[in-house]
Amino acid sequence: MDPIDITASPGPALPPATLWRFYRYFLAEHRRIFAWLFLCGFGVACADALVSVFVGKVVAFVGQSDRWAAWQDQRPTLLALLVAIGVVRPVLIYTDLHLRNRFLVPDVTSRMRWISHWHVVRQSWSFFQNDFPGRLAHRVMHTPGALRETAEAAIRAVWYLAMYGGASIFLLAQADWRLALPIVGWFGGYVLLLRYYVTRLRSRADASSLAYSELMGRIVDCYSNILTVKLFSYAATDKDHVRNALLTHNDAQARHMRMITGFMTSLTLLNTALLIGTGGIGVGLWLHGHIGPEAVAMALPLVWQAASTAGWVAWEVSGIFQNLADVRQGMDSIAAPNVMVDAPDAGTLEVRAGAITFDKIGFGYSPDAKLFDGFSLSVAPGERVGLVGRSGAGKSTLVSLLLRLYDVQAGSIRIDGQDIRDVTMDSLRSRIGVVTQDTALLHRSVRDNVLCGKPDATDGELHAALEQARVLPFIDALRDDDGGTGLDASAGERGAKLSGGQRQRIVLARTLLKNAPILILDEATAALDSEAEAAIQEQLEILIAGKTVITIAHRLSTLARMDRIVVLDHGCIVEQGSHAALLAAAGLYASLWRHQTGNRLPGGDHSSFTLPADSSPA
């Protein structure tokens, strides 16, 4: 069997959103493994049926008065059965176990998890905003296992029972057709039981899986925001949030288990009837001389094995429906249509000068609330533009549209004349360096976090970026619980082991290392103290030289050296110009400046100071 390339690219085609095609999409490339498992299951089922035949033959043999004559007569049959049971069966079982434990469980499952992650991580930004990270991670990890277990159980259990049951009916009918009647009736009853319980098991398994997914999402959400939970003493009230989800899951799981109990109890009664019926008919036929003791000795273990197998299969069937429910839940995330994809003929963005044009764009987060409607703004190559406005004015949304975290609903955004919808998102984002308000880091080493900006950077380039961002003064003191130090120390979950200022400097170092021709600074120095901000501003002046820069800042003093400041309000440009010109215009920008600086206008003019409507004296 050829090794499986677990992390090979699955290609751009999305997983289908229908159950059968979803299974086929993930399992088709492993068809050879499943074909071998299918054949092994057939062989083991036949070999297991032969065990009862062997018992019957031995009973007939030891009952003969002329032992050596009986031995000569039965020796070829007994030896052939021994080879089938003692040699072929163990080889088949070993082959089956080897395929499962060497390829199916580790490699096939990991391959399906990689494909699931591949598609989910490429979903749009809004997709992740509308779901729990914990629930998404659970589905990516759990759905492939459920896929594999369903297919595995169908081969191992359902196919085994079908082949074993068919062989049993054939062997019993060979002895006397009446001896096969109980197992034929048993199969009919088994099918009726499945027909009654299947849909009920499915619906209850779906409810249990959905409740479990919700519980997992709430618990992970609590742990991900543990600082908020603790700072606001939310632990006392959060128990209700998790408690309600836990009770809902418990009720759903209890209903599911009660249905399984009813199914298994009904099957036990059916199996008991099979054993009693076969034994009664077998003894009756033997008493009337229609069959010999060999047939009775074969029939009883044969039907007992069938009944035992049926119990095992019933348990596997309940697992199949549980897994089907998990797969259907996972499909909602893994096979969800991606609203943000590259155009089929998307090219690579070529940034020659760095001109940015927002041309009559329209966008709203909901159909009835437009944030931008016919908005236009041009940023010249190498120009440094600051965006200012009250919260909700559209500053961060404008940047998100430029990065194609969302698509404009009208108009276009162009970089050097290229519509950003006509180039790949990877090439677009590789040409734009970003430092955002959110300084969360990956739960990896500091080195790995910085190298996100340029994975193939040399040690010299890495050191230069760390020095420029003022990371070196604190990096040597870092330690983690696994013995990592300095650059190799873990930053912790979302950078929790570092202060806000340290996180911001590492993000700056990452952007410095990327050295993209277009730079976006969204509150880039918000978490720094005044001294550290002043030091990094000097380095930012070097970084932004020759680049097109868009800066968002609520601390207006950081925008004083911008070439142009654009003031937004309700998705519209209400003012634009230099810092000095806007102060002189005494408009919204001047009002915001007075509010921040305590009415310190150039020249000490305090006459026009008024408190904003939402402010009051301390």
C-alpha positions in Angstrom: 0.0 0.0 0.0 1.5 3.4 -1.0 2.0 5.9 1.8 -0.5 8.7 2.0 0.6 12.3 1.4 -1.4 13.7 4.4 -0.8 17.4 3.7 -1.1 17.5 -0.1 -3.3 20.3 -1.5 -6.9 19.1 -1.9 -7.5 21.6 -4.8 -9.9 24.5 -5.0 -13.1 22.4 -5.3 -15.3 22.8 -2.2 -16.7 19.7 -0.4 -20.3 19.0 -1.5 -23.1 19.9 0.8 -25.1 16.6 0.3 -24.3 13.8 2.7 -23.5 11.0 0.2 -21.4 13.3 -2.0 -19.7 14.6 1.1 -18.7 11.1 2.1 -17.5 10.4 -1.5 -15.4 13.5 -1.6 -13.4 12.6 1.5 -13.3 8.8 1.0 -12.8 8.4 -2.7 -9.0 8.8 -2.7 -8.7 6.0 -0.2 -10.9 3.5 -2.1 -8.2 0.9 -2.3 -7.9 0.7 1.5 -11.7 0.3 1.8 -11.8 -2.3 -1.0 -9.2 -4.4 0.9 -11.1 -4.0 4.1 -14.3 -5.1 2.3 -12.6 -8.3 1.0 -11.0 -9.1 4.4 -14.4 -8.7 6.0 -15.9 -11.1 3.5 -13.2 -13.7 4.2 -13.4 -13.4 8.0 -17.2 -13.7 7.9 -17.0 -16.9 5.8 -14.2 -18.3 8.0 -16.3 -17.6 11.2 -19.3 -19.5 9.6 -17.0 -22.4 9.0 -16.2 -22.6 12.8 -19.7 -24.0 13.4 -19.3 -26.4 10.4 -16.1 -27.6 12.0 -17.8 -28.1 15.3 -20.5 -30.2 13.6 -18.0 -32.3 11.7 -16.0 -33.0 14.9 -19.2 -34.0 16.7 -20.1 -36.4 13.9 -16.6 -37.7 13.7 -16.2 -38.5 17.5 -19.6 -40.2 17.4 -18.4 -42.9 15.0 -17.7 -46.4 16.3 -15.0 -47.1 13.8 -12.7 -44.2 14.7 -9.8 -44.8 12.2 -12.2 -45.4 9.3 -14.0 -42.2 10.2 -10.7 -40.4 10.4 -9.6 -41.6 7.0 -13.0 -40.5 5.6 -13.2 -37.1 7.3 -9.5 -36.1 7.3 -9.4 -34.0 4.1 -12.5 -32.0 5.2 -11.3 -31.5 8.7 -7.8 -30.4 7.6 -9.3 -28.0 5.0 -11.5 -26.5 7.7 -8.5 -26.3 10.1 -6.4 -24.4 7.4 -9.3 -22.0 6.8 -9.9 -21.4 10.5 -6.3 -21.6 11.8 -4.3 -20.1 9.0 -6.5 -18.1 6.5 -8.6 -16.5 9.2 -5.7 -15.1 11.3 -4.0 -13.8 8.1 -7.1 -12.0 7.1 -7.6 -10.6 10.6 -4.0 -9.4 10.6 -4.4 -7.8 7.2 -7.6 -6.1 8.4 -5.9 -4.8 11.6 -2.8 -3.7 9.7 -4.8 -1.7 7.2 -6.9 -0.1 10.0 -4.1 0.7 12.4 -1.4 1.6 9.9 -3.3 3.5 7.3 -7.0 4.1 8.2 -6.9 5.4 11.7 -3.8 7.6 11.6 -3.2 8.6 8.0 -6.7 8.7 6.5 -8.1 10.5 9.5 -5.3 13.0 9.5 -5.6 13.5 5.8 -9.4 14.3 6.1 -8.6 16.7 9.0 -6.1 18.5 6.9 -8.6 18.9 4.0 -11.3 20.1 6.5 -8.9 22.6 8.0 -7.7 23.6 4.5 -11.3 24.6 3.5 -12.4 26.1 6.8 -9.3 28.4 7.2 -10.0 29.8 3.8 -13.5 31.0 4.7 -14.4 34.6 4.8 -13.8 36.8 7.9 -17.5 37.1 8.4 -17.8 33.3 8.6 -15.5 33.3 11.7 -17.3 36.2 13.2 -20.6 34.3 13.2 -19.4 31.1 14.9 -17.6 29.8 18.0 -13.9 29.1 17.4 -14.2 26.1 19.7 -17.2 24.7 17.7 -15.3 25.1 14.4 -12.2 23.4 15.8 -14.4 20.6 17.2 -16.0 20.0 13.9 -12.7 20.1 12.0 -11.2 17.5 14.3 -14.3 15.3 15.0 -16.0 15.1 11.6 -13.2 13.2 9.8 -13.2 10.7 12.6 -16.9 10.3 12.3 -16.6 9.9 8.5 -14.0 7.2 8.9 -15.9 5.3 11.7 -19.1 5.3 9.7 -17.4 3.8 6.6 -15.4 1.4 8.8 -18.5 0.2 10.8 -20.5 -0.3 7.6 -17.8 -2.7 6.3 -16.8 -4.3 9.6 -20.3 -4.7 11.0 -23.1 -4.4 8.4 -21.2 -6.3 5.7 -20.0 -8.9 8.1 -23.5 -9.6 9.4 -24.9 -9.8 5.8 -22.2 -12.3 4.7 -22.3 -14.3 7.9 -26.1 -14.4 7.9 -26.2 -15.4 4.3 -23.6 -18.2 4.9 -25.6 -19.3 7.9 -28.9 -19.6 6.0 -27.1 -21.5 3.2 -25.5 -24.0 5.7 -28.6 -24.6 7.7 -30.8 -25.0 4.6 -28.2 -27.6 3.3 -28.9 -29.7 6.4 -32.7 -29.2 6.3 -34.7 -26.2 5.0 -36.8 -26.2 8.1 -33.7 -25.6 10.2 -33.2 -22.3 8.4 -36.7 -20.9 9.1 -35.8 -19.4 12.5 -32.9 -17.4 11.2 -34.9 -16.3 8.1 -37.6 -15.1 10.5 -35.0 -13.5 12.7 -33.6 -11.5 9.8 -37.2 -10.2 9.0 -37.6 -9.1 12.6 -34.2 -7.5 12.6 -35.0 -5.5 9.5 -38.3 -4.4 11.1 -36.5 -3.3 14.3 -34.0 -1.3 12.2 -36.9 0.3 10.2 -38.6 1.4 13.4 -35.6 2.6 15.3 -33.4 4.1 12.5 -35.2 7.4 12.0 -35.7 7.8 15.7 -32.1 7.1 16.5 -31.1 9.5 13.7 -33.2 12.4 15.0 -32.1 11.9 18.6 -28.5 11.6 17.6 -28.7 14.8 15.6 -30.2 16.6 18.7 -27.5 15.2 20.9 -24.7 16.2 18.5 -26.0 19.7 18.1 -26.3 20.2 21.8 -22.8 18.9 22.3 -21.4 21.2 19.7 -23.1 24.2 21.4 -21.8 23.1 24.8 -18.3 22.8 23.4 -18.5 26.3 21.8 -19.7 27.9 25.1 -17.0 26.3 27.2 -14.2 27.3 24.8 -15.6 30.8 24.5 -15.4 31.0 28.3 -11.8 29.8 28.4 -10.8 32.1 25.5 -12.1 35.1 27.4 -11.0 34.0 30.9 -9.6 37.4 31.8 -13.0 39.0 31.2 -14.7 36.3 33.1 -12.4 36.8 36.1 -12.1 40.6 36.0 -15.9 41.1 36.0 -16.6 38.2 38.5 -18.5 36.6 35.7 -17.7 33.1 37.0 -20.8 33.3 39.2 -23.1 34.1 36.3 -21.2 32.2 33.5 -22.2 29.0 35.2 -25.7 29.6 33.9 -24.5 30.1 30.4 -22.5 26.8 30.4 -25.0 25.1 32.8 -27.9 25.6 30.5 -26.0 24.2 27.5 -24.8 21.2 29.7 -28.4 20.4 30.8 -29.7 20.7 27.2 -27.0 18.3 26.1 -27.6 16.0 29.0 -31.4 15.8 28.1 -30.7 15.2 24.5 -28.1 12.5 25.2 -30.5 10.8 27.8 -33.3 10.7 25.1 -30.8 9.2 22.7 -29.6 6.6 25.2 -33.2 5.6 26.1 -33.9 4.9 22.5 -30.7 2.8 22.3 -31.9 0.9 25.4 -35.2 0.1 23.8 -33.5 -1.0 20.6 -31.0 -3.3 22.4 -33.7 -4.8 24.6 -35.9 -5.6 21.6 -32.9 -7.2 19.9 -32.1 -9.3 22.9 -35.7 -10.7 22.9 -35.4 -11.4 19.2 -32.1 -13.2 19.6 -33.5 -15.3 22.4 -36.4 -16.3 20.2 -33.9 -17.3 17.5 -31.9 -19.5 19.8 -34.9 -21.2 21.3 -36.6 -21.6 17.9 -33.5 -23.1 16.2 -32.9 -25.4 19.2 -36.5 -26.6 19.3 -36.7 -27.3 15.5 -33.3 -28.9 15.5 -34.1 -31.3 18.4 -37.5 -32.1 16.8 -36.0 -32.9 13.4 -33.3 -35.1 15.1 -35.9 -37.0 17.1 -37.8 -37.8 13.9 -34.6 -38.9 12.2 -34.6 -36.1 9.6 -31.1 -34.8 10.6 -28.2 -36.1 12.4 -26.4 -34.8 15.5 -23.9 -33.1 13.3 -26.5 -30.7 11.9 -27.8 -29.8 15.4 -24.2 -29.3 16.7 -23.6 -26.9 13.7 -26.9 -25.1 13.9 -26.8 -23.9 17.6 -23.4 -22.2 17.6 -24.1 -20.8 14.1 -27.3 -19.0 15.2 -25.8 -18.1 18.5 -22.8 -16.4 16.7 -25.3 -14.7 14.4 -27.3 -13.4 17.4 -24.1 -12.2 19.1 -23.0 -10.5 15.9 -26.3 -8.8 15.6 -25.9 -7.3 19.0 -22.5 -6.0 18.1 -23.9 -4.7 14.7 -26.8 -3.0 16.5 -24.3 -1.2 18.7 -22.3 -0.3 15.6 -25.5 0.9 13.9 -26.3 3.2 16.8 -22.7 4.5 16.4 -23.2 4.9 12.7 -26.2 7.2 13.3 -24.4 9.1 15.9 -21.5 9.6 13.5 -23.9 10.5 10.7 -25.3 13.2 13.0 -21.8 14.5 13.7 -21.0 14.5 10.0 -24.1 16.5 9.2 -23.1 19.0 11.8 -19.6 19.2 10.4 -20.9 19.7 6.9 -22.5 23.0 8.0 -18.9 24.3 8.6 -16.7 22.3 6.3 -18.9 22.4 3.3 -20.2 25.9 3.9 -20.1 28.0 0.7 -17.3 30.5 0.7 -18.5 34.0 -0.1 -15.0 35.3 -0.5 -13.1 33.4 -3.2 -10.6 34.3 -5.9 -11.9 34.8 -9.4 -11.3 31.8 -11.6 -8.8 33.8 -13.7 -7.4 35.9 -10.8 -3.9 37.2 -11.4 -1.1 38.4 -9.1 -1.2 41.9 -7.8 1.7 44.0 -9.1 2.4 47.1 -7.0 4.4 49.5 -9.1 3.7 52.8 -7.4 1.1 52.1 -4.7 -1.8 54.3 -5.8 -5.1 53.3 -4.1 -8.5 54.3 -5.5 -11.9 53.8 -3.8 -14.2 54.4 -6.7 -17.9 55.1 -5.8 -18.0 52.1 -3.5 -21.1 50.8 -1.7 -21.1 48.6 1.3 -23.3 47.7 4.3 -23.3 45.0 6.9 -27.0 44.5 6.4 -29.2 45.2 3.3 -31.1 48.0 5.0 -28.1 49.8 6.5 -25.6 51.2 4.0 -22.4 52.4 5.5 -20.8 53.5 2.3 -22.9 54.7 -0.7 -21.0 56.1 -3.6 -17.9 56.7 -1.5 -14.7 57.8 -3.4 -11.2 58.4 -2.2 -7.8 58.4 -4.0 -4.5 57.9 -2.3 -1.5 58.9 -4.4 1.6 56.7 -4.6 3.8 57.3 -1.5 1.1 59.5 0.2 0.6 59.2 3.9 -3.1 59.5 4.7 -4.7 59.5 8.1 -8.3 58.5 8.7 -10.2 60.2 11.5 -13.8 60.0 12.8 -16.1 59.0 15.6 -16.6 55.4 16.3 -18.7 53.8 13.6 -17.7 56.3 11.0 -16.3 53.6 8.7 -12.5 53.9 9.2 -11.8 50.2 10.0 -14.4 49.0 7.5 -12.6 50.9 4.8 -9.4 49.1 5.6 -11.2 45.8 5.8 -12.6 46.4 2.3 -9.1 47.2 1.0 -7.8 43.9 2.4 -10.8 42.1 0.9 -12.0 40.8 4.3 -15.3 41.9 2.8 -16.2 42.6 -0.8 -17.6 45.9 -1.9 -21.2 45.7 -3.0 -20.9 48.5 -5.6 -18.1 50.3 -7.3 -14.5 49.1 -7.1 -11.2 49.4 -5.2 -8.1 49.6 -7.3 -4.4 49.4 -6.6 -2.3 50.9 -9.4 -5.3 50.5 -11.6 -5.9 46.8 -10.8 -9.3 45.9 -9.3 -8.5 43.9 -6.2 -11.3 41.5 -7.1 -9.3 40.5 -10.1 -6.2 39.4 -8.2 -5.6 36.6 -5.7 -6.2 37.5 -2.0 -2.9 36.0 -1.1 -1.0 38.3 -3.5 -3.1 41.3 -2.4 -2.4 40.8 1.3 1.3 40.0 0.7 1.7 43.5 -0.7 0.1 45.2 2.3 1.6 45.4 5.8 -0.9 45.8 8.6 -0.6 46.6 12.3 -4.1 46.5 13.9 -5.6 47.4 17.2 -5.9 43.7 18.0 -2.4 42.7 19.1 -3.3 39.1 19.7 -0.5 36.7 18.8 -0.4 33.1 17.8 0.2 30.5 20.6 3.7 29.9 19.3 7.2 31.1 20.0 8.0 34.8 19.6 10.3 33.9 16.7 7.5 32.2 14.8 5.2 35.1 15.4 7.7 37.6 14.0 8.6 35.3 11.0 4.9 35.3 9.9 5.9 38.5 8.2 8.6 36.8 6.1 9.0 33.1 6.8 12.3 32.9 4.8 13.9 35.9 6.5 17.6 35.6 7.4 18.8 36.0 11.0 20.1 39.4 10.1 16.8 40.6 8.8 15.0 39.2 11.8 17.4 40.9 14.2 17.1 44.2 12.4 13.3 44.1 12.6 13.4 43.3 16.3 15.8 46.1 16.9 13.7 48.7 15.0 10.6 47.7 16.9 12.4 47.9 20.2 11.8 44.2 21.0 15.4 43.4 22.0 15.3 45.2 25.4 12.8 42.7 26.8 13.3 39.6 24.7 16.1 38.0 26.7 14.0 38.0 29.9 11.2 35.9 28.4 10.7 32.3 29.8 8.0 29.7 29.3 7.0 26.6 31.2 8.6 24.3 28.6 12.1 25.8 29.0 11.9 28.1 26.0 13.8 31.4 26.4 14.1 34.6 24.5 12.9 34.3 20.9 12.0 30.6 21.5 9.7 31.4 24.4 6.0 30.9 23.8 3.9 34.0 23.5 1.0 32.1 25.2 -2.7 32.0 24.1 -3.3 35.2 22.1 0.0 36.5 23.5 -1.3 36.3 27.1 2.3 35.9 28.5 3.3 39.4 27.3 2.2 42.9 28.2 0.1 44.9 25.7 3.1 47.0 24.8 5.3 44.0 24.3 2.7 42.4 22.0 2.4 45.6 20.0 6.1 45.8 19.5 6.2 42.2 18.3 3.4 42.9 15.8 5.4 46.0 14.6 8.5 43.8 14.2 6.4 41.4 12.1 5.3 44.2 9.8 8.7 45.7 9.6 10.1 42.3 8.5 7.4 42.0 5.8 8.4 45.4 4.3 5.3 45.6 2.1 4.9 48.6 -0.3 1.6 49.5 1.2 1.2 50.0 4.9 -1.9 50.2 7.1 -1.5 51.3 10.7 -4.7 50.9 12.7 -4.0 52.3 16.2 -0.5 51.0 15.7 1.0 52.5 18.9 -2.2 52.5 21.0 -0.8 50.0 23.6 2.5 51.8 24.1 3.4 54.4 26.7 4.4 57.9 25.5 8.2 57.2 25.7 7.9 53.9 23.8 5.5 55.5 21.2 8.0 58.3 20.5 10.8 55.9 20.1 8.9 53.7 17.7 7.5 56.6 15.8 11.0 57.5 14.8 11.4 53.9 13.4 8.0 54.1 11.7 9.2 57.2 9.9 12.0 55.1 8.4 9.6 52.2 7.7 7.0 54.3 5.8 9.5 56.2 3.7 8.5 55.6 0.0 5.4 53.6 1.0 1.8 54.4 0.6 0.4 54.6 4.1 -3.1 54.7 5.6 -3.2 55.4 9.3 -6.2 55.1 11.6 -5.7 56.8 15.0 -7.9 58.1 17.8 -4.8 59.7 19.3 -4.8 62.6 16.9 -1.3 63.7 17.8 0.1 60.7 15.9 -1.5 62.1 12.7 0.1 65.5 12.7 2.8 64.5 10.3 0.5 62.9 7.7 0.4 64.4 4.3 -3.4 64.5 4.4 -6.0 63.7 7.0 -9.4 62.5 5.9 -12.3 63.0 8.4 -15.1 60.5 8.1 -18.6 60.7 9.5 -21.4 58.2 8.8 -19.5 56.7 5.8 -18.8 60.1 4.2 -15.8 62.4 3.9 -16.7 65.6 5.7 -13.3 67.2 5.7 -9.8 66.6 4.4 -6.5 68.5 4.5 -3.4 68.9 6.5 -3.4 69.0 10.3 -2.9 72.7 10.4 -5.6 73.4 7.8 -8.2 71.3 9.5 -7.6 73.0 12.8 -8.0 76.3 11.1 -11.2 75.2 9.5 -12.7 74.7 13.0 -14.8 71.7 11.9 -15.2 68.2 13.2 -11.5 67.5 13.3 -10.9 70.7 15.3 -13.7 69.7 17.7 -12.1 66.2 18.2 -8.7 67.8 18.7 -10.0 70.2 21.4 -11.7 67.4 23.1 -8.5 65.3 23.3 -6.1 68.1 24.2 -8.2 70.1 26.6 -8.9 72.9 24.1 -5.2 73.6 23.4 -5.4 75.0 19.8 -2.4 76.5 18.1 -1.7 80.0 19.5 -3.6 79.3 22.7 -7.0 80.2 21.2 -9.6 78.8 23.6 -12.5 80.9 22.6 -14.2 78.3 20.4 -14.0 75.4 22.8 -17.3 73.6 23.4 -17.9 70.3 25.1 -19.2 67.6 22.8 -22.8 66.6 23.3 -21.9 63.3 24.9 -19.4 64.8 27.4 -19.7 66.5 30.7 -17.2 68.1 33.0 -15.5 65.8 35.5 
